[in-house]
Amino acid sequence: MQHGIVNNYLEPIVSLTIIGNSSPSEAIDFTIDTGFSGELTLPQDSIDRLNLLRDEEGVPYILADGTLRVMPRYIGRAQWHGEIREVNVIDSGSEALLGMQLLAGSNLNVEATPGGAVIVTELA
C-alpha cells in the first residue's frame, strides 16, 4: 500500500523510494498523472544523481498537445506494494510523474481536497 497527500493544486502526490545503480536510494515525490500511460518520469538531474542506466532505444510518446516525441528511457528500481521492482523511467525534463502502467493492478483512492488522503492498494 502506498500513501500520499493531495497538494494545494489538487494534485495527488505519493513518495516512492527509487533505487539507483551504484548510488544511494532516494525518496521522491511523484504526481499521479492518469493521462500518462508509462510508469515513471523524472527530471534529468534526478536520473543522473541515481545513475540510472539508459535503454538504447527511446520510447515514442504523444504529448498532451498532440506532439509525438521520442523520449529517452532509463531502467531503475522502485519500492512498490512492498516489493522492489524494475521500472521504466522516462526523462521528462522537469517533472516526477507516476503513470498508469505502474498503477496497473492497483486501486487508487483520492480525497480530492487540499490535504486529502491518497491511497494506492494492490488488487487481489
N, C-alpha and C positions, 0 to 999 in steps of 0.2 A: 504494500500500500504506500502510495506517495501522498504527502500532504503539502499544501501550499496555501496561498492567500490571494485574494483579488486586490489589485492595487487601486490607486485613486483614479486611474484611467479606465477602470473596469476590465483590466487585462488579468486573466488567471495566470499566476506565477507558481512554478514548482522549482525546487532546488534539486539538482541531481549531482551525484559525485561522478566526475569524469576522470578516467584513469588514462594517463598518457603513456608514452613509450619512454622509458628511462628518465622519467620525471615524476615528481610527486603528484598524487591525485589532487583534484581541486573541486570544491563545491561551487556550482554555477547556477544562477537563477535563470530559468528558461520561461519565456512567454509561450503559453499553449496557443498554437495557431492551427485551427481546424481547416484553414484554407491551404495549408502547406501539406503536400502529400508525402514528403520524405520523413526521415527520422528526426535529425537534429541539424541546426545550423549554428555556427559560431563565427565571430569575427576572426580575422587572420591573426591578430595578436594572441588570442587565446589558443588557436591552433598551434602557433609557434611555441608558446610557453609550455604547452602539453606535449610538444614534439610528436604530433600525430603523423602517421605515415600516409603519404599521398598515394591515392589509387592512380594508376597510369592513365585511365580514361576519365574524362569529366562526365557529368550527368546532365542531359538536357532537361530544362525546367521552363514551363510557361509562367512568367511573372504575372502579378496582379494586373498590369497594364496590357497584357496580351503578348508581350515580347517573349520570344524564345531565346534562351541563353544556355550555353553550356557552362556549368558551374564546376569548379574543382571539387573533388570528393576525397575525403580522408577517412581512415579507419581508426576508430578509438574503442574504448570500452566504457560502459556506464553501469552503475548500480541501478537496477530496475526491478521492481517487485521482489526485492530481497536477494536477487542474484546479480552476478556480474555477467554482462553480455556484450558481444561485439555490436557496435553501432556504426552506421554511415553518417559522417558529418560533412555538411556542405559549407563551403566558405561563403558566408552571407555578406561579407563586407562590414557589417555593423551590428547585427542582432543575434541574440541567442534565442532560437525558436525550437519548440518541440512540436513535431508534426504528427499526422495521422498514422503513418507507418509504425511509429513507436507505440502509439496508443492502441493499435490493433490488438484485440483480445482483452481490452480493458473497458471499464465503466468510468466515465468522467462525470463528476458531480461538482457543479459550480454554484455557489451562492452569489449571484450577480449584484453585489453591492460592495462598496469600498470596505475592505477588511473582512469580506466574506470568506468562507472556507472553500478550499479546492481539495477534492479528494479523488484520487485515481486508484481504483481497485482492479485486481486481476479477475477476469471472468473465470468461472469454474469450468 
